[in-house]
Amino acid sequence: MDGQGQVDVLVLGELNPDLLLSGEDITPAFGQVETLVEQSTLTMGSSGAIFGAGTARLGLRTVISGLVGADTFGSFVLDRLEELGIGTEGVIVDEGATTGLTVILNRGEDRAILTHLGAMAEMTASRIDPRLVERARHVHITSYFLQHALQPGLAEIVRRARSRGTTVSMDTNWDPAERWDDGVHEVLGSIDTFLPNEAEAMALTGTHTVEDAARALSEVVPEVVVKRGARGAYAICDGQVLEAPAMPVEVRDTTGAGDSFDAGYVYGQLRGLSPLDRLRTACLCGALSTRGIGGVAAQATEADVQSIEEPS
């Protein structure tokens, strides 16, 4: 992808490989006990890259801005991004950084996640090329609570983007420290669309139901879209309450399903779909991604979503 012209989606996200270890009983035991796994897969990880792969596969011109180290995992990330059709002109290779890694212990529909942050926590707002932001129709922010050095300057980047007519979405993902703060509420007050899952939405708002969480968030963000896994999605878009069911599929791995959901929703926004059609498209994209191992192996194509139509 060349460095000129308009970009449909700019991703401000963390970058790392995923090492997936799969099996029925993969709970590790200390004391030098060896536990065997059924399958291992090294694949492109990180919410930022999985989301970007999803939008690229749906036909949107996508660029990611992030940080990797000058190491084996950094080279892996750059190679995979290019293979997935994601522009890398916003990726910085830092000789002094170590590329992060996530190890996922996968038991089908449930998983445990171990992450070494490395370079993910070192990307700053000052290292984001402002020309990329100016070229973007839409900016999507991932893994807010992992990108520690980015947090202080993020609200200002969002305000500048929106002042140019660029739309902005965010998926914070889980807060490992469970503080649910770190300036996130200032950023939420500046974006167009928020895409949490139900646990994240309730944790951020201190509520106990999806409906209450979405209602509280909708007082701050115009579009709140809450992912509910097998129960589909619940949204409040400019005051309108919407629900869409999940698409039944044979699940192999749920890694990155939420990021693929986000990609489908942003695709719907940029294609001018109605709020309900966006939600249904997002549910489809999230479900289809679970057919393969890893976050990027089975993502939806534009042809997959063409059948989504508003019911008469």
C-alpha positions as CSV (number, residue, x, y, z in Angstrom):
1,M,0.0,0.0,0.0
2,D,1.5,3.3,-1.0
3,G,1.8,6.3,1.3
4,Q,-0.5,8.6,-0.6
5,G,-4.2,9.2,-0.9
6,Q,-7.1,8.7,1.4
7,V,-7.2,6.0,4.0
8,D,-10.6,4.4,5.0
9,V,-9.4,3.3,8.4
10,L,-6.5,4.2,10.6
11,V,-5.9,1.9,13.5
12,L,-4.2,3.2,16.6
13,G,-3.4,-0.1,18.2
14,E,-1.0,-2.5,19.9
15,L,1.0,-5.0,17.8
16,N,2.1,-8.5,18.8
17,P,2.0,-12.1,17.7
18,D,-0.3,-14.6,19.4
19,L,0.9,-18.1,20.4
20,L,-2.2,-20.2,20.8
21,L,-2.1,-23.5,22.7
22,S,-5.2,-25.5,22.4
23,G,-6.6,-28.6,24.1
24,E,-9.3,-30.0,26.4
25,D,-7.1,-29.8,29.6
26,I,-4.4,-27.2,29.2
27,T,-4.3,-25.8,32.8
28,P,-0.6,-25.5,33.5
29,A,0.9,-27.0,36.7
30,F,3.9,-25.7,38.4
31,G,6.5,-27.8,40.1
32,Q,8.1,-28.7,36.7
33,V,5.1,-30.7,35.7
34,E,4.9,-31.0,31.9
35,T,1.4,-30.5,30.4
36,L,0.8,-31.6,26.8
37,V,-1.3,-29.6,24.4
38,E,-3.1,-30.8,21.3
39,Q,-2.2,-27.9,19.0
40,S,0.1,-24.9,18.9
41,T,-0.3,-22.0,16.4
42,L,1.8,-18.8,16.1
43,T,-0.3,-16.2,14.3
44,M,-0.9,-12.5,14.0
45,G,-2.3,-11.3,17.3
46,S,-3.3,-8.0,19.0
47,S,-6.7,-6.4,18.8
48,G,-5.3,-3.6,16.5
49,A,-4.0,-6.0,13.9
50,I,-7.0,-8.4,14.0
51,F,-9.4,-5.4,13.6
52,G,-7.3,-4.0,10.8
53,A,-7.2,-7.4,9.1
54,G,-10.9,-7.5,9.3
55,T,-11.5,-4.1,7.7
56,A,-8.9,-4.9,5.0
57,R,-10.6,-8.2,4.2
58,L,-13.9,-6.3,3.9
59,G,-12.3,-4.1,1.2
60,L,-11.5,-1.0,3.3
61,R,-8.1,0.7,2.8
62,T,-6.5,0.2,6.2
63,V,-3.3,1.5,7.8
64,I,-2.1,0.8,11.4
65,S,0.0,3.0,13.6
66,G,1.9,1.1,16.3
67,L,5.3,0.1,17.7
68,V,7.4,-3.0,17.5
69,G,11.0,-3.9,18.4
70,A,13.8,-4.7,16.0
71,D,13.5,-8.4,16.8
72,T,12.1,-11.7,15.5
73,F,8.6,-11.1,16.7
74,G,8.7,-7.5,15.2
75,S,9.7,-8.9,11.8
76,F,6.9,-11.5,12.1
77,V,4.4,-8.8,12.8
78,L,5.5,-6.6,9.8
79,D,5.5,-9.5,7.4
80,R,2.0,-10.6,8.5
81,L,0.6,-7.1,8.3
82,E,1.7,-6.8,4.7
83,E,0.3,-10.3,3.9
84,L,-3.0,-9.3,5.4
85,G,-3.2,-6.1,3.3
86,I,-2.7,-3.7,6.2
87,G,-0.6,-0.6,5.4
88,T,2.5,-0.4,7.6
89,E,3.7,3.1,7.0
90,G,2.5,4.0,10.5
91,V,4.5,1.3,12.2
92,I,7.7,2.3,14.0
93,V,10.5,-0.2,14.6
94,D,12.4,0.8,17.7
95,E,15.8,-0.7,18.3
96,G,15.4,-0.3,22.0
97,A,12.0,-1.9,22.3
98,T,11.0,-5.6,22.6
99,T,7.9,-6.7,20.7
100,G,5.2,-8.0,23.0
101,L,3.7,-11.4,22.9
102,T,0.4,-13.0,24.0
103,V,0.1,-16.6,24.9
104,I,-3.5,-17.9,24.7
105,L,-4.6,-21.1,26.4
106,N,-7.6,-22.1,24.4
107,R,-10.4,-24.5,25.4
108,G,-12.8,-23.8,22.5
109,E,-15.2,-21.3,23.8
110,D,-13.1,-20.3,26.8
111,R,-9.5,-19.2,27.1
112,A,-6.9,-17.8,29.4
113,I,-4.6,-15.0,28.2
114,L,-1.0,-14.2,29.2
115,T,0.5,-11.1,27.8
116,H,4.0,-9.5,27.8
117,L,3.4,-5.9,26.9
118,G,6.8,-4.9,25.6
119,A,6.5,-2.3,22.9
120,M,2.7,-2.1,23.3
121,A,3.1,0.0,26.4
122,E,5.7,2.3,24.8
123,M,3.9,3.9,21.8
124,T,3.2,7.6,22.4
125,A,0.9,10.1,20.8
126,S,3.8,12.1,19.5
127,R,5.0,9.2,17.4
128,I,1.7,9.0,15.5
129,D,2.2,10.7,12.1
130,P,-0.4,13.5,11.9
131,R,-0.5,13.2,8.1
132,L,-2.0,9.7,8.5
133,V,-4.7,11.0,10.8
134,E,-5.5,13.8,8.2
135,R,-5.8,11.2,5.5
136,A,-8.2,8.9,7.4
137,R,-12.0,8.7,7.0
138,H,-12.2,6.8,10.3
139,V,-9.9,6.2,13.3
140,H,-10.2,3.1,15.5
141,I,-8.5,2.8,18.9
142,T,-7.8,-0.6,20.4
143,S,-6.6,-1.9,23.8
144,Y,-6.6,1.4,25.6
145,F,-5.5,-0.1,28.9
146,L,-2.5,-1.8,27.4
147,Q,-1.2,1.3,25.6
148,H,0.0,3.1,28.7
149,A,2.3,5.7,27.0
150,L,-0.4,6.6,24.4
151,Q,-3.1,7.4,27.0
152,P,-2.0,11.0,27.9
153,G,-2.1,12.3,24.3
154,L,-5.0,10.3,22.9
155,A,-7.9,12.6,23.7
156,E,-6.2,15.5,21.8
157,I,-5.6,13.3,18.8
158,V,-9.3,12.3,18.8
159,R,-10.5,15.9,19.1
160,R,-8.3,17.0,16.1
161,A,-9.5,14.1,14.0
162,R,-13.1,14.8,14.7
163,S,-12.6,18.5,14.0
164,R,-11.7,17.5,10.4
165,G,-14.8,15.4,10.0
166,T,-13.1,12.0,10.8
167,T,-15.2,9.6,12.8
168,V,-13.7,7.8,15.7
169,S,-14.4,4.5,17.4
170,M,-12.8,2.7,20.3
171,D,-12.7,-0.8,21.9
172,T,-10.9,-0.5,25.3
173,N,-10.7,-4.3,25.9
174,W,-10.3,-5.5,29.5
175,D,-8.3,-3.5,32.0
176,P,-5.8,-5.9,33.6
177,A,-5.4,-3.6,36.6
178,E,-9.3,-3.4,36.9
179,R,-9.1,0.4,37.7
180,W,-11.2,1.3,34.7
181,D,-9.8,4.9,34.7
182,D,-6.4,6.0,33.4
183,G,-8.1,8.9,31.5
184,V,-10.5,6.7,29.6
185,H,-13.6,8.7,30.4
186,E,-12.1,11.8,28.8
187,V,-11.5,9.9,25.6
188,L,-15.0,8.4,25.7
189,G,-16.4,11.9,25.8
190,S,-14.7,12.7,22.5
191,I,-15.5,9.6,20.3
192,D,-18.4,8.7,18.1
193,T,-18.7,5.0,18.7
194,F,-17.8,2.7,21.7
195,L,-17.6,-1.1,21.2
196,P,-17.1,-2.9,24.5
197,N,-18.2,-6.4,25.5
198,E,-20.8,-6.8,28.2
199,A,-18.3,-7.4,31.0
200,E,-16.2,-4.3,30.1
201,A,-19.3,-2.1,29.7
202,M,-20.6,-3.1,33.2
203,A,-17.1,-2.7,34.8
204,L,-16.6,0.8,33.3
205,T,-20.0,2.0,34.5
206,G,-20.3,0.1,37.8
207,T,-23.7,-1.4,36.7
208,H,-25.0,-4.9,36.8
209,T,-26.9,-5.3,33.5
210,V,-26.1,-4.7,29.9
211,E,-29.1,-2.4,29.5
212,D,-28.0,-0.2,32.4
213,A,-24.4,-0.1,31.2
214,A,-25.4,0.9,27.7
215,R,-27.8,3.5,29.0
216,A,-25.1,5.1,31.2
217,L,-22.5,5.0,28.4
218,S,-25.0,6.5,25.8
219,E,-25.1,9.7,27.9
220,V,-21.5,10.2,26.9
221,V,-21.0,8.4,23.5
222,P,-23.6,8.8,20.6
223,E,-23.3,5.1,19.6
224,V,-22.8,2.4,22.2
225,V,-22.5,-1.1,20.8
226,V,-22.2,-3.9,23.4
227,K,-21.0,-7.4,22.3
228,R,-22.7,-10.3,24.0
229,G,-21.0,-13.3,22.4
230,A,-23.5,-16.1,21.7
231,R,-26.3,-13.7,22.7
232,G,-25.6,-11.3,19.9
233,A,-25.3,-7.6,20.5
234,Y,-27.2,-4.7,22.2
235,A,-26.8,-1.1,21.1
236,I,-28.1,2.4,21.7
237,C,-27.5,4.6,18.7
238,D,-28.5,8.2,19.0
239,G,-31.1,7.2,21.6
240,Q,-32.5,4.2,19.5
241,V,-32.3,0.8,21.2
242,L,-31.3,-2.0,18.9
243,E,-30.6,-5.7,19.3
244,A,-29.3,-8.4,16.9
245,P,-28.8,-12.1,17.4
246,A,-25.6,-14.0,17.0
247,M,-25.2,-16.2,13.9
248,P,-24.9,-19.9,14.8
249,V,-21.6,-21.4,13.6
250,E,-19.4,-24.3,14.6
251,V,-16.9,-22.6,16.9
252,R,-13.2,-23.6,16.7
253,D,-11.6,-20.6,18.4
254,T,-13.1,-17.3,19.7
255,T,-9.8,-15.4,19.6
256,G,-10.3,-12.0,18.1
257,A,-14.1,-12.4,17.5
258,G,-14.8,-9.1,19.2
259,D,-12.3,-7.3,17.0
260,S,-13.8,-8.9,13.9
261,F,-17.2,-7.7,15.2
262,D,-15.8,-4.2,15.5
263,A,-14.5,-4.4,11.9
264,G,-17.9,-5.4,10.6
265,Y,-19.5,-2.5,12.5
266,V,-17.1,0.1,11.2
267,Y,-17.4,-1.3,7.7
268,G,-21.2,-0.8,8.0
269,Q,-20.7,2.8,9.1
270,L,-18.4,3.7,6.2
271,R,-20.6,2.0,3.7
272,G,-23.6,4.0,5.0
273,L,-25.6,1.1,6.3
274,S,-28.5,1.7,8.8
275,P,-27.7,1.2,12.5
276,L,-29.6,-2.1,12.5
277,D,-27.8,-3.4,9.4
278,R,-24.4,-2.3,10.9
279,L,-25.2,-4.3,14.0
280,R,-26.3,-7.4,12.1
281,T,-23.2,-7.2,9.9
282,A,-21.0,-6.9,13.0
283,C,-22.6,-10.0,14.5
284,L,-22.0,-11.9,11.3
285,C,-18.4,-10.9,11.1
286,G,-17.8,-11.8,14.7
287,A,-19.4,-15.2,14.3
288,L,-17.6,-16.1,11.0
289,S,-14.2,-15.3,12.5
290,T,-14.6,-18.2,15.1
291,R,-14.5,-20.8,12.3
292,G,-10.7,-20.8,12.3
293,I,-7.8,-21.0,14.7
294,G,-6.5,-17.5,15.6
295,G,-8.0,-14.1,15.0
296,V,-7.4,-13.7,11.3
297,A,-7.8,-17.1,9.7
298,A,-11.5,-17.1,8.9
299,Q,-12.6,-13.4,8.9
300,A,-15.5,-12.3,6.7
301,T,-15.2,-11.0,3.2
302,E,-17.3,-8.3,1.6
303,A,-19.1,-11.1,-0.3
304,D,-20.0,-12.7,3.0
305,V,-21.9,-9.6,4.2
306,Q,-23.7,-8.7,1.0
307,S,-26.8,-10.6,2.1
308,I,-27.4,-8.4,5.1
309,E,-30.5,-6.4,4.3
310,E,-32.9,-4.3,6.4
311,P,-36.1,-6.5,7.0
312,S,-39.2,-5.1,5.2
